[in-house]
Amino acid sequence: MSLTASRYYSFAAHLRQQFACRVYKVCIDAGFTCPNRDGTLAVGGCIYCNNASFSPGNRRLSVRQQVEAGKAMLRRRYRAQKFIVYFQAYTNTYGDVRLLKRLYDEALACEDVVGLAIGTRPDCVPDPVLDLLADYAARTYLWLELGLESAHDRTLAFLNRGHTVAAFNDAVRRAQQRQLRLCAHLILGLPGETPADMRATARHVAALGLEAVKLHHLHVVRHTVLEKLYRRGEVAVLSLEAYAGLVVDCLEVLPPQTIIMRLMGDAPRATLVAPTWSLHKQAALQRIEAELQRRDTYQGKAYQG
């Protein structure tokens, strides 16, 4: 355990409390697309999106095959004992309820799988889908992960997200009515946003009472609109020092009981354009922890409930 582990509520700590054994996520690609790509809303997707850059699943394999391959790797590398299947790539509630049920059931049927994590967009959780997830949540450990990225509509429009902050708020309200565990994804360093804007996004999520947050830095990957903007000098990325400071800013305004699932994102070396400091993940995490120590601060210090 790191010296600063007690300064924020990590997902690893939560899993130890929940299961009392080594539990890891198996990330898969179940073959979904996105309304921002298939023409329903748009065809280009979000300006930063190249799913191959952060989704290690292989959609040529079945859900079961991907889970079994992931389990074998995690057992070998981390001595994992139990597993949560993370439907990660694209929009994993974007389909007929019968299809969703078949895919989720296939994942849960794998040995030593103790739960599901479903990554999706806030505008792709109609009530029948939330009812299905509530049924699973009544009998297994389940997370619904919603991409917000920013609580500022001007930023979402620039990113070509195709949804508003109001859509996120509505999805949260309806999911909370069904007692679903919720995690919001936030990106720090988005073009045009100030540190005050980013703290406001964290405060927005804090006020909604979600159970968990994932913090990501803006990274530029190949074959995206964002790459073109970056190479033209129209957008910049954060230094590690600036990002560490912003992470700590956000931790301070989040409730102390909010689970911090991630402190930063990552992308494979082959697809990453910038920032290159994210290739050295442990060093980056250590820099964030050093900033917590330097400020002698902790998660929730500035939270106003």
C-alpha positions in Angstrom: 0.0 0.0 0.0 1.3 3.4 -0.9 2.0 6.0 1.8 -0.9 8.2 0.4 -3.5 5.4 -0.1 -5.4 6.7 2.9 -5.7 10.1 1.2 -8.3 8.9 -1.3 -10.7 6.0 -1.5 -9.3 3.7 -4.2 -11.2 1.1 -6.1 -8.7 -1.5 -5.0 -9.5 -0.7 -1.4 -13.2 -1.0 -2.1 -12.8 -4.3 -3.8 -10.8 -5.7 -0.8 -13.7 -4.6 1.4 -16.3 -6.1 -0.9 -14.7 -9.5 -1.7 -11.7 -10.1 0.6 -9.7 -11.6 -2.3 -7.9 -10.5 -5.4 -10.5 -9.2 -7.9 -9.6 -7.7 -11.3 -11.5 -6.4 -14.3 -11.4 -8.3 -17.5 -11.9 -5.8 -20.4 -13.8 -7.0 -23.4 -15.1 -5.8 -26.7 -18.6 -7.2 -27.3 -19.0 -5.8 -30.8 -21.1 -2.8 -30.1 -21.0 0.5 -32.0 -22.2 4.0 -31.0 -25.0 6.3 -32.1 -22.2 8.9 -32.7 -20.7 6.6 -35.3 -23.5 4.7 -37.0 -25.3 7.8 -38.3 -28.0 8.0 -35.6 -26.4 11.1 -34.2 -23.2 11.5 -36.3 -20.7 9.4 -38.2 -17.4 10.7 -36.9 -17.6 9.9 -33.2 -16.1 12.0 -30.5 -13.1 14.0 -31.6 -10.7 12.0 -29.3 -12.1 8.6 -30.0 -10.1 5.7 -31.3 -11.4 2.8 -29.3 -8.5 0.6 -30.3 -6.3 2.9 -28.2 -7.9 1.9 -24.9 -10.0 -1.3 -25.5 -7.8 -4.4 -25.3 -10.7 -6.7 -26.2 -10.8 -8.6 -29.5 -14.2 -8.5 -31.1 -13.3 -11.4 -33.4 -13.6 -13.6 -30.3 -16.8 -14.4 -28.4 -17.5 -12.9 -25.0 -16.6 -16.1 -23.3 -13.3 -16.5 -25.3 -12.3 -12.9 -24.4 -13.1 -13.5 -20.7 -11.2 -16.7 -20.5 -8.1 -15.2 -22.2 -8.3 -12.2 -19.9 -8.7 -14.3 -16.8 -5.6 -16.4 -17.7 -3.5 -13.2 -18.2 -4.7 -11.6 -14.9 -4.1 -14.8 -13.0 -0.6 -15.1 -14.4 0.3 -11.4 -13.9 -1.5 -10.5 -10.7 -2.6 -13.8 -9.1 -6.2 -12.7 -9.6 -8.8 -14.9 -8.0 -12.2 -13.4 -9.1 -13.2 -11.3 -12.0 -15.5 -8.5 -13.1 -16.2 -8.5 -16.8 -15.9 -4.9 -18.1 -17.9 -4.3 -21.3 -15.7 -1.4 -22.3 -15.5 -0.7 -26.0 -18.0 1.7 -27.5 -21.5 1.8 -26.1 -22.4 -1.3 -24.3 -26.1 -0.7 -23.8 -26.7 0.3 -27.4 -28.8 -2.7 -28.7 -31.9 -4.7 -28.2 -32.5 -5.8 -24.7 -32.5 -9.5 -25.8 -29.1 -9.0 -27.3 -27.8 -7.3 -24.2 -29.1 -10.1 -21.9 -27.5 -12.8 -24.1 -24.1 -11.1 -23.9 -24.3 -10.3 -20.2 -25.4 -13.8 -19.4 -22.5 -15.2 -21.4 -20.1 -13.2 -19.3 -21.6 -14.1 -16.0 -21.6 -17.8 -16.9 -17.8 -17.9 -16.9 -16.2 -19.4 -13.8 -15.0 -17.0 -11.1 -16.8 -14.0 -12.6 -18.4 -12.1 -9.7 -19.9 -9.2 -11.5 -20.3 -6.9 -14.5 -19.2 -3.3 -15.4 -21.1 -1.8 -18.3 -19.6 1.2 -20.0 -22.0 3.4 -22.0 -23.3 6.9 -22.9 -25.9 8.7 -20.8 -28.2 9.0 -23.8 -28.2 5.2 -24.4 -29.9 3.9 -21.2 -33.6 3.9 -21.9 -35.8 2.6 -19.1 -36.0 -1.0 -20.4 -32.2 -1.2 -20.4 -32.1 0.2 -16.9 -34.7 -2.3 -15.8 -32.6 -5.1 -17.2 -29.5 -3.8 -15.4 -31.5 -3.5 -12.1 -32.4 -7.2 -12.5 -28.7 -8.1 -12.8 -27.8 -5.8 -9.9 -30.2 -7.7 -7.6 -28.2 -10.9 -8.1 -24.7 -9.9 -8.9 -22.1 -7.1 -8.4 -22.8 -4.5 -11.1 -21.5 -1.1 -12.1 -23.0 1.2 -14.7 -20.3 3.5 -16.0 -21.5 6.7 -17.8 -19.2 8.9 -19.8 -19.8 12.6 -18.9 -16.3 13.9 -19.6 -17.3 17.5 -18.8 -20.2 19.3 -17.1 -20.1 22.1 -19.6 -22.3 21.8 -22.7 -20.0 24.1 -24.8 -17.2 21.5 -24.2 -19.4 18.6 -25.1 -20.4 20.3 -28.3 -16.8 20.9 -29.2 -16.0 17.2 -28.5 -18.9 16.1 -30.8 -20.3 14.1 -27.9 -23.8 14.3 -29.2 -25.5 14.6 -25.7 -25.9 17.3 -23.1 -25.2 17.6 -19.4 -29.0 17.4 -18.9 -29.0 14.0 -20.6 -26.4 12.8 -18.1 -28.3 14.2 -15.2 -31.5 12.4 -16.4 -29.7 9.1 -16.8 -28.3 9.4 -13.3 -31.7 10.2 -11.9 -33.4 7.2 -13.5 -30.5 4.8 -12.6 -30.6 6.0 -9.0 -34.3 5.2 -8.9 -33.3 1.6 -9.5 -30.4 1.7 -6.9 -27.7 1.0 -9.5 -24.1 1.6 -8.7 -22.9 4.5 -10.9 -19.5 5.7 -12.0 -18.9 8.9 -14.0 -16.0 9.3 -16.4 -14.3 12.7 -16.4 -11.6 14.1 -18.6 -9.2 16.8 -17.4 -7.5 19.1 -19.8 -10.2 19.4 -22.4 -9.7 22.2 -24.9 -11.0 25.6 -23.7 -11.5 24.5 -20.1 -9.9 26.3 -17.2 -8.9 24.7 -13.9 -12.1 26.3 -12.4 -14.2 24.6 -15.1 -12.7 21.2 -14.3 -13.3 21.7 -10.5 -16.9 22.6 -11.4 -17.3 19.3 -13.3 -16.1 17.4 -10.2 -18.5 19.4 -8.0 -21.3 18.7 -10.4 -20.7 14.9 -10.1 -20.3 15.2 -6.3 -23.7 16.9 -6.0 -25.3 14.1 -7.9 -24.2 11.5 -5.4 -22.6 8.9 -7.7 -20.7 6.1 -6.1 -17.6 6.3 -8.1 -15.5 8.5 -10.5 -12.9 7.8 -13.1 -10.4 10.6 -13.8 -8.7 10.7 -17.2 -6.2 13.1 -18.7 -6.8 14.2 -22.3 -4.6 12.2 -24.5 -4.2 12.4 -28.2 -4.2 9.2 -30.2 -3.7 8.4 -33.8 -6.4 8.6 -36.5 -8.7 11.0 -34.6 -9.9 14.6 -35.2 -8.1 15.5 -32.1 -4.8 14.4 -33.6 -5.3 16.7 -36.5 -6.1 19.6 -34.2 -3.0 18.9 -32.0 -0.6 18.6 -35.0 -1.9 22.0 -36.2 -1.2 23.5 -32.8 -4.9 24.2 -32.1 -5.1 22.2 -28.9 -2.5 21.4 -26.2 -2.1 18.7 -23.6 -1.3 19.0 -19.9 2.1 18.5 -18.4 2.3 15.9 -15.8 2.8 18.5 -13.1 -0.4 20.4 -14.2 -2.4 17.2 -14.4 -1.3 16.0 -11.0 -2.4 19.4 -9.6 -5.8 19.1 -11.3 -6.4 15.6 -10.0 -5.7 16.7 -6.5 -8.1 19.7 -7.0 -10.8 17.3 -8.0 -10.2 14.8 -5.2 -10.5 17.6 -2.7 -14.1 18.5 -3.8 -15.3 15.0 -4.2 -17.1 13.3 -1.2 -14.8 11.2 0.9 -16.9 8.1 0.3 -16.7 8.4 -3.5 -14.7 5.5 -5.0 -11.9 6.6 -7.2 -11.7 4.0 -9.9 -8.9 5.7 -11.9 -6.5 8.6 -11.4 -5.4 8.7 -15.1 -6.0 7.1 -18.4 -3.6 5.3 -20.7 -3.1 4.3 -24.3 -0.8 1.9 -26.1 2.6 3.3 -27.2 1.7 2.4 -30.9 -1.3 4.7 -30.9 -0.4 7.5 -28.5 0.6 10.8 -29.9 0.7 12.9 -26.7 1.4 13.3 -23.8 4.3 10.9 -23.7 4.5 11.0 -19.9 1.5 8.8 -19.7 3.6 5.9 -21.1 5.2 5.8 -17.6 2.1 5.2 -15.6 3.7 4.3 -12.3 5.8 7.4 -12.3 2.8 9.5 -13.2 0.8 8.0 -10.3 3.7 8.6 -8.0 3.7 12.3 -9.1 0.0 12.5 -8.2 0.6 11.0 -4.8 3.6 13.3 -4.2 1.2 16.3 -4.9 -1.2 15.0 -2.3 1.7 14.8 0.2 3.1 18.2 -0.8 -0.3 19.8 -0.1 -0.9 17.6 2.9 -4.4 17.2 1.6 -6.9 14.4 0.9 -10.1 13.4 -0.8 -13.1 15.4 0.5 -11.1 18.1 2.2 -13.0 20.9 0.3 -16.2 18.9 -0.2 -19.4 20.9 0.6 -22.2 18.4 0.9 
